[in-house]
Amino acid sequence: MNWSQQGIESLVWIGQTYLLSLLGTLLVGAVLVRITVWGRQFWRLAGEYFRLRRDARPVLMAAGVLLLAIAGVRLNVLLSYWSNGFYDAVQALNADQFWFYMGLFALLATVHVARVLLNFLLSQTFEIHWRTWMNERLTDVWLADSAYYRERFLPRPIDNPDQRIQIDITSFVSSSRSLAIGAVEALVSLVSFTLILWNLSGPLSLSGVEIPRAMVFLVYLYVIVASVIAFKLGRPLIRLNFLNEKLTADFRYALVRVREYAENIAFYRGEGVEKSALGRRFGALIDNTWSLVFRSMKFDGFNLAISQAAVVFPFLLQAQRFFSGAIKLGDVMQTSQAFGQVQDALSFFRSSYDSFARYRAVLERLSGFNEAADEARALPGVAVQPCADRLEIEALEVRRPNGQVLIQDLSLHLQPGDALLVQGASGAGKTTLLRALAGLWPYASGRLAAPTGDEALFLPQRTYLPLGSLRAALAYPDADADETRMRLVLQQVQLAHLLDRLDEEADWSHTLSVGEQQRLAFARALLKRPRLIYLDEASSAMDEGLEHAMYSLLRRELPQAIVVSVGHRSTLHSFHSRRLFLLGGSRWALEDLG
């Protein structure tokens, strides 16, 4: 029977094989997603992406990638039959058949190249689309309800959330696609080439016992034994890969901290301490890397030895039948290819164990990220009831994380134009009170009614300046503001020398002095004109004269704004109508300043 006849006759059962394999793979995959820890973690992370009612494109792209993968297996089957016919033609010295098969190979090779290129384009499109959705979703999860800030109050806050968003998402998407498609290809190849191998395999006598279709049973036994050993060797890779991700991120974060606090370190002459700290983190990373290297050598070395032995195994089993004339050279070559495909398919999980180990580490990190964000949003705290024209505090209690009460049973009302100065000894809870009033401190209870959203503005001691233009830094958190107003408020806060630099992009937190940054924050307040302004030592880097000028400007330009300030200087009294003095031990005193 020639290749063409074999190919035609195999079309029906090959098609049935693919359909059954695909349905079986999808069914097994669906069950695994529902019942396994990995599956549940995956579904929590990406289940919404694949819901048809949200968007049909992800499902269509995934189906396209899956079909192209199955088409690749189909091409391998056709090439297997081509190999049989080609080597038979060579053995028979049939020139016409030789050139026929060369032309047929050119056709199959063209289809193969086209499939590979199309598969690459569709796979990358799928990954980019999925990665974009994941990035938007996890960023939203991280930023929603101030989870990025509140997660620091968890018993076990997550490490390096930036890396989990930037690097782990990319790895998760790429590995999910490659491992899933690899599993499908392995299953379809296993069924397809097992049937081919079954037809080509002959009996084998061992100790007087004849084993029919021996090659099929031997290849399964060979791979199963090898896989059991490989899994034992590779199991520690899961923990080592997880540690590698964590320790790499910790070292990178330490390097970023040195750059961020470069001036402070330089003033302290702290280079030696920083070098020692960096060395410890890098040393831990290198120790884990060596452990990963040695474990990978054992695992990869064993897999390589098994794969090399598998190259000659089918030739040894078919040699007697070939030399006796029972089969032709083409049968031997097709047997070798089919044996290799079955062996590769059965070995997929064994050879990909390190990839699954890395994937498990990424899955754990992203799941931990999601869970931490949910826990952070679920932390208790004082809900701020929106109220546009006043600040009302009723029976407010503020505690430390250990339960120690800082402020107890605080009640006060502030009307438009009122200004409250909060003072007290260091550690009495002044800044913590402001955090509670802003709804950021989870260890508080009571009732709050205040302007919220765009009607409230917080001016901390250390002003936040985003990367980008000075215009964007001044308008923050809004995207933009009126040009004329921007120029006016810069002049009012004595930053006229920056007027020509509004469109200059720089790291302004390192370009401007701390005093200039605090004046820029006052300029934001004048530009935004909120109803409620919290100032947490917002003028601490200014001298008394400049501080007086900024507060005078604020009260003159925003006479109806409610102001709550934290500060130590007595010169602030004249700009506030009331003072709250925290006495410590949960005690406080409230007085009018006239």
FENTASUL-V570128 format. One record per helix or strand of 3 or more residues. SS is the DSSP state (alpha for helix, beta for strand). FROM is the first residue (numbers start at 1). TO is the last residue. Records with the same first field share a line. If there is no record, write none. Layout:
SS->FROM-TO + FROM-TO
//
This chain:
alpha->3-35 + 37-50 + 57-91 + 95-153 + 161-200 + 214-234 + 236-260 + 262-268 + 271-323 + 329-346 + 348-351 + 353-378 + 430-437 + 453-455 + 470-475 + 483-492 + 496-501 + 508-511 + 514-528 + 544-557 + 570-575
beta->204-206 + 209-211 + 384-386 + 390-399 + 405-415 + 419-424 + 444-450 + 456-459 + 532-536 + 562-566 + 578-584 + 586-592
//
